[in-house]
Amino acid sequence: MFKVLVTQSFIKELKQLFNKIEIEKFNLFKEKLKQNSYLGDQLRVPFVREFKSKGKRAYFIVNSKSKKIIFIACSNKKNQNYIINEIFLNLVELIKLTN
């Protein structure tokens, strides 16, 4: 079983971007991740993934060794490429959050 973590900045972004129904859907997805860490779509590498809901996305990193998953950012379709590029620019630091 995996431990699912969220950052404070992620929670703030989630509340600003997602509506109540999408947040409920996200919470169900987060619970399912505890059993199956490879839900969602892969982004370039298997351990960086995304949850999609009506054009909005939540990005997370999976660490199979430590059995931790951390949600790190949210985006809409408009700033999706920028957020993904930022994730990969800071990937080493973000991976450290899952150790």
C-alpha positions in Angstrom: 0.0 0.0 0.0 1.3 3.5 -0.9 1.1 6.6 1.2 -0.4 9.5 -0.6 0.9 13.0 0.3 -0.1 16.5 -0.8 1.8 19.8 -0.5 0.2 22.9 1.0 0.6 24.7 -2.2 -1.1 21.9 -4.0 -4.1 22.1 -1.7 -4.4 25.8 -2.4 -4.2 25.3 -6.2 -6.7 22.5 -6.1 -9.3 24.6 -4.2 -8.8 27.5 -6.6 -9.0 25.5 -9.8 -11.3 22.5 -9.1 -15.0 22.8 -8.2 -16.6 20.7 -5.4 -17.5 17.8 -7.7 -14.0 17.6 -9.2 -12.5 17.7 -5.7 -14.7 14.7 -4.7 -13.6 12.9 -7.9 -10.0 13.7 -7.0 -10.3 12.4 -3.5 -11.7 9.1 -4.8 -8.8 8.9 -7.2 -6.4 9.6 -4.4 -7.8 6.7 -2.4 -7.5 4.3 -5.3 -3.9 5.3 -5.7 -3.1 3.8 -2.4 -3.7 0.3 -4.0 -2.7 1.0 -7.6 0.1 3.6 -7.9 0.0 3.6 -11.7 -3.4 5.1 -12.2 -3.6 8.3 -14.3 -1.6 9.1 -17.4 2.2 8.9 -17.6 4.1 12.1 -18.4 7.4 11.3 -20.2 8.5 8.9 -17.5 6.6 6.2 -15.6 6.9 7.9 -12.2 5.5 11.3 -13.2 1.8 11.1 -13.7 -1.4 13.2 -14.0 -5.0 13.0 -12.9 -7.5 14.6 -15.4 -10.9 16.0 -14.8 -12.7 18.2 -17.3 -9.6 19.9 -18.8 -8.0 20.3 -15.4 -5.0 18.3 -14.2 -3.3 17.3 -11.0 0.3 16.1 -11.2 2.0 13.6 -8.9 5.2 11.7 -8.5 5.3 8.0 -7.6 8.3 6.6 -5.6 8.0 2.8 -5.7 10.9 2.3 -3.4 9.6 4.4 -0.5 5.9 3.5 -1.4 5.0 7.2 -1.4 3.1 9.3 -3.9 3.1 13.1 -3.7 0.8 15.5 -5.5 2.8 18.5 -6.5 0.8 20.8 -8.9 -2.5 21.6 -10.6 -3.2 23.2 -14.0 -5.8 23.9 -16.5 -5.4 23.4 -20.2 -4.1 27.0 -20.7 -1.0 26.6 -18.4 -0.5 22.8 -18.8 2.7 22.9 -20.8 4.3 25.5 -18.5 3.5 23.4 -15.4 4.8 20.2 -16.9 8.0 21.9 -18.0 8.5 23.3 -14.5 8.0 19.8 -13.0 10.7 18.4 -15.2 13.1 21.3 -14.5 12.7 20.7 -10.8 12.4 16.9 -10.9 15.4 16.0 -8.7 14.1 18.2 -5.9 10.6 16.9 -6.3 11.7 13.3 -6.1 13.5 14.1 -2.8 10.0 14.9 -1.4 9.0 11.3 -1.7 12.0 9.8 0.1 
